Amino acid sequence: MQVEETAIPAVKIVTPKKHSDARGFFSEVYSRADWDKAALPLTFVQDNHSYSAAKGLLRGLHFQAPPFAQDKLVRVARGAILDVAVDIRRSSPTFGRHVAVELSAENWRQLLIPIGFAHAFITLEPDVEVLYKTTAPYSAAHDRGVAWDDPGIGIAWPSPPGGPVLSDKDRKWPRLKDAPDLFE
């Protein structure tokens, strides 16, 4: 397993080893022992799997408020996404800044997004499957978000003509400066 730093040190790129031969491949995408050795002793409690049919589909920017705040480990099993983590910790020197990383079935990278970050992705191809582990279960009552197009954050989304495909919920999130329940 390879762990890479990003522009925001709390966000990490984690790439598991992938063993390929004529039959296909094998990869141990998560090993608690390897994570402990890498000083990433997280306990994941839930696995999620999403499918997005269209290219240009955007999900986010989402986070969960305490006590259901989540670390996330995101990977792509099919297709490709631009995965984004935004620092929403008000006291952080990187508050409002973001990290954007392409994750794909081909590059096999995973993005570790810690508590205190909002998360979103946009599909770069049709028929994308995203899997992610979380350190807390989902709670609808603690579901929060920030506007995907907040100019104060300034994410350069590679969206198609006419803009990305969004859910009604994701169209209504407040800008970061107006968002309640951010992390201190």
C-alpha positions in Angstrom: 0.0 0.0 0.0 1.3 3.4 -0.9 0.2 6.6 1.0 0.7 10.0 -0.6 0.3 13.4 0.9 -2.0 16.0 -0.8 -2.0 19.8 -0.7 -4.0 19.5 2.5 -2.0 17.1 4.8 -5.1 15.6 6.4 -6.4 14.3 3.0 -4.4 11.3 1.7 -4.2 9.3 -1.5 -4.0 5.6 -0.7 -3.1 3.1 -3.5 -3.3 -0.6 -2.7 -1.0 -3.1 -4.5 -2.6 -4.7 -7.5 -1.3 -8.0 -8.7 -2.1 -8.7 -12.4 -1.6 -11.7 -14.7 -3.2 -13.3 -17.6 -6.3 -14.3 -15.5 -7.0 -10.7 -14.3 -5.9 -9.2 -11.0 -6.1 -9.5 -7.2 -5.9 -6.6 -4.8 -6.2 -6.4 -1.0 -7.9 -3.0 -1.0 -8.0 -2.7 2.8 -5.9 -4.4 5.4 -6.2 -3.2 9.0 -2.6 -4.3 9.7 -1.3 -2.2 6.8 -3.3 0.8 7.9 -2.0 0.5 11.4 1.6 0.4 10.1 0.9 3.5 8.0 -0.4 5.3 11.2 -3.9 5.4 9.9 -5.7 3.4 12.6 -9.3 4.0 11.5 -12.2 1.6 12.2 -14.6 1.4 9.3 -18.2 0.5 10.2 -20.1 0.8 6.9 -19.4 0.1 3.2 -21.4 2.0 0.6 -21.7 1.4 -3.2 -23.1 3.9 -5.6 -23.8 3.6 -9.3 -24.0 6.6 -11.6 -25.3 6.0 -15.1 -24.4 9.3 -16.7 -21.2 11.2 -17.4 -21.3 14.6 -15.6 -23.3 13.4 -12.7 -22.3 15.3 -9.5 -22.9 14.1 -6.0 -22.1 16.5 -3.1 -20.7 18.4 -1.3 -21.8 16.2 1.6 -20.8 15.6 5.2 -22.4 14.4 8.4 -22.5 16.5 11.6 -21.4 15.0 14.9 -21.9 12.6 16.5 -22.2 10.9 13.1 -19.2 12.6 11.5 -17.4 10.3 9.1 -13.9 9.6 7.8 -14.4 8.2 4.3 -12.2 6.0 2.1 -13.4 6.4 -1.5 -12.5 4.2 -4.5 -13.8 3.5 -8.0 -14.5 -0.1 -9.1 -15.7 0.9 -12.6 -15.2 4.1 -14.6 -13.6 7.4 -13.3 -14.5 10.4 -11.2 -13.0 13.6 -10.0 -13.2 13.3 -6.2 -13.1 16.4 -4.1 -12.6 17.0 -0.4 -13.2 20.5 1.1 -11.9 21.6 4.5 -14.8 22.8 6.5 -13.0 23.0 9.9 -13.4 26.7 10.7 -10.2 26.9 12.8 -8.1 25.2 10.2 -5.4 27.1 8.2 -6.8 25.4 5.1 -10.5 26.2 5.8 -12.4 26.5 2.5 -9.6 25.0 0.4 -10.1 21.8 -1.5 -8.2 18.8 -2.9 -9.4 17.3 -6.2 -8.1 13.9 -7.3 -9.0 11.7 -10.2 -9.9 8.2 -9.0 -10.5 5.4 -11.5 -10.7 1.7 -11.9 -7.6 2.0 -13.9 -5.4 4.1 -11.5 -6.7 2.1 -8.5 -6.2 5.1 -6.2 -8.4 5.7 -3.1 -9.0 9.0 -1.4 -9.0 9.2 2.4 -11.2 12.1 3.5 -11.1 12.8 7.2 -13.8 14.1 9.5 -14.2 17.9 9.0 -14.3 17.7 5.3 -17.2 17.9 2.8 -17.0 15.4 0.0 -18.3 15.4 -3.6 -17.5 13.7 -6.9 -18.4 14.2 -10.6 -18.4 11.3 -13.0 -15.9 11.5 -15.9 -17.5 8.6 -17.8 -20.9 6.9 -17.9 -21.5 3.8 -15.9 -19.4 4.6 -12.8 -19.4 2.5 -9.6 -18.0 4.2 -6.5 -17.4 2.3 -3.2 -16.5 3.9 0.1 -16.0 2.9 3.6 -17.0 5.2 6.6 -16.1 5.3 10.2 -19.7 6.1 11.3 -23.0 5.0 10.1 -25.2 7.2 7.9 -27.8 9.3 9.8 -30.3 11.2 7.8 -30.8 13.6 10.7 -27.1 14.6 10.6 -26.8 14.8 6.8 -25.4 18.2 5.8 -23.9 19.9 2.7 -22.3 22.9 1.1 -23.0 24.3 -2.4 -21.1 22.4 -5.1 -20.6 25.6 -7.1 -19.7 28.0 -4.2 -17.4 30.6 -5.8 -15.6 31.0 -2.4 -14.4 27.4 -2.7 -13.7 27.6 -6.5 -13.8 24.0 -7.6 -13.0 23.7 -11.3 -15.6 21.0 -12.1 -15.2 19.3 -15.5 -18.9 19.5 -16.2 -20.6 19.0 -19.6 -22.4 21.7 -21.5 -25.5 22.7 -19.6 -23.8 21.9 -16.3 -23.7 18.7 -14.2 -26.6 16.4 -13.3 -27.6 17.1 -9.7 -30.2 15.9 -7.2 -32.7 18.4 -5.9 -31.1 18.1 -2.5 -27.6 19.0 -3.9 -29.0 22.1 -5.6 -30.1 23.6 -2.3 -27.1 23.4 0.0 -25.9 26.8 1.3 -22.6 28.4 0.5 -19.7 27.6 2.9 -19.9 31.1 4.6 -23.6 30.5 5.3 -23.5 26.8 6.3 -24.4 26.0 9.9 -23.0 22.9 11.7 -19.4 23.2 10.4 -16.5 21.8 12.3 -14.6 24.0 14.8 
